[in-house]
């Protein structure tokens, strides 16, 4: 009996081919036949789905597949043998679930596989938004001195050609606040963070933001358990 075929798409710019020395992958490869397929154009992919890929049972969703786009259109070209479209991350909203359901194709994702990593970035972006860390880092790299980078504080002067912020030409009183282009450089402490959906990722984000003093307001379909509240 032949093994079910799993399509693993990749591109020259995004070769996400896993190494066969991973134990989990080796076990997986014993159960299925992995078909590596280089994505070139949307039209070529449509054609191949109807011809030499017409017997695949599953598609390993990855960045290469996302890059090809035209998701709803692709569903019409999926072979009748296709049963599962699986992603190793959470986001899969670019696919039309009802249309996949009509074709009998199951769409799966991973709820918390990268929750900590995503929450780390959310914390970084939150701090950067309040403290303008990206701006000051950019200016520090540009001028090579932290004091020179501070020359942009309380400036609202822009280059008429590029629109970029220019150093301030006047002194500033930091006791009256620190501003970049009219926006307050403030601490997140005591502010409120709203989180829509307190799932695996949302909970990790809430824990991190609460740790730096943000008050958490959230939306969730079911109440938090006592254990979740303790976190």
JOTA-V711383 format. One record per residue. N is the residue number from 1. SS is DSSP state (2 for helix, 1 for strand, 0 for the rest). BURIAL is + if it has 16 or more other ideal C-beta (glycine too) atoms within 10 Angstrom, else -. Layout:
N&SS&BURIAL, N&SS&BURIAL
//
This chain:
1&0&-, 2&0&-, 3&0&-, 4&1&-, 5&1&+, 6&1&+, 7&1&+, 8&1&+, 9&1&+, 10&1&+, 11&0&+, 12&0&-, 13&0&-, 14&0&-, 15&0&-, 16&0&-, 17&0&-, 18&0&-, 19&0&-, 20&0&-, 21&0&-, 22&0&-, 23&2&-, 24&2&-, 25&2&-, 26&2&-, 27&2&-, 28&2&-, 29&2&-, 30&2&-, 31&2&-, 32&1&-, 33&1&-, 34&1&+, 35&1&+, 36&1&-, 37&1&+, 38&1&-, 39&0&+, 40&0&-, 41&0&-, 42&2&-, 43&2&-, 44&2&-, 45&2&+, 46&2&+, 47&2&-, 48&2&+, 49&2&+, 50&2&-, 51&0&-, 52&0&-, 53&0&+, 54&0&-, 55&0&-, 56&0&+, 57&0&+, 58&1&+, 59&1&+, 60&1&+, 61&1&+, 62&0&+, 63&2&-, 64&2&+, 65&2&+, 66&2&+, 67&2&-, 68&2&+, 69&0&-, 70&0&-, 71&2&+, 72&2&-, 73&2&-, 74&2&+, 75&2&+, 76&0&-, 77&0&+, 78&0&+, 79&0&-, 80&0&-, 81&0&-, 82&0&+, 83&0&-, 84&1&+, 85&1&+, 86&1&+, 87&1&+, 88&0&-, 89&0&-, 90&0&+, 91&0&-, 92&0&+, 93&0&-, 94&0&-, 95&0&+, 96&0&-, 97&2&-, 98&2&-, 99&2&-, 100&2&+, 101&2&-, 102&2&-, 103&0&-, 104&0&-, 105&0&+, 106&1&-, 107&1&-, 108&1&-, 109&0&-, 110&0&-, 111&0&-, 112&0&-, 113&0&-, 114&0&+, 115&2&+, 116&2&-, 117&2&-, 118&2&+, 119&2&+, 120&2&-, 121&2&-, 122&2&+, 123&2&+, 124&2&-, 125&2&-, 126&2&+, 127&2&+, 128&2&-, 129&2&-, 130&2&+, 131&2&-, 132&0&+, 133&2&-, 134&2&-, 135&2&+, 136&2&+, 137&2&-, 138&2&-, 139&2&+, 140&2&-, 141&2&-, 142&2&-, 143&2&-, 144&0&-, 145&0&-, 146&2&-, 147&2&-, 148&2&-, 149&2&+, 150&2&+, 151&2&+, 152&2&+, 153&0&+, 154&0&+, 155&0&+, 156&0&-, 157&0&-, 158&1&-, 159&0&-, 160&0&-, 161&0&-, 162&0&-, 163&0&-, 164&0&-, 165&1&+, 166&0&-, 167&0&-, 168&0&+, 169&0&-, 170&0&-, 171&0&-, 172&0&-, 173&0&-, 174&2&-, 175&2&-, 176&2&-, 177&0&-, 178&0&+, 179&1&+, 180&1&+, 181&0&-, 182&0&-, 183&1&-, 184&1&-, 185&0&+, 186&0&-, 187&0&-, 188&0&+, 189&0&-, 190&0&-, 191&0&-, 192&1&-, 193&1&+, 194&1&-, 195&1&+, 196&1&-, 197&0&-, 198&0&+, 199&0&-, 200&2&+, 201&2&+, 202&2&+, 203&2&+, 204&2&+, 205&2&+, 206&2&+, 207&2&-, 208&2&+, 209&2&+, 210&2&-, 211&2&-, 212&0&-, 213&0&-, 214&0&+, 215&1&-, 216&1&+, 217&1&-, 218&1&-, 219&1&-, 220&0&-, 221&0&-, 222&0&-, 223&0&-, 224&0&-, 225&0&-, 226&2&-, 227&2&-, 228&2&-, 229&2&-, 230&2&-, 231&0&-
//
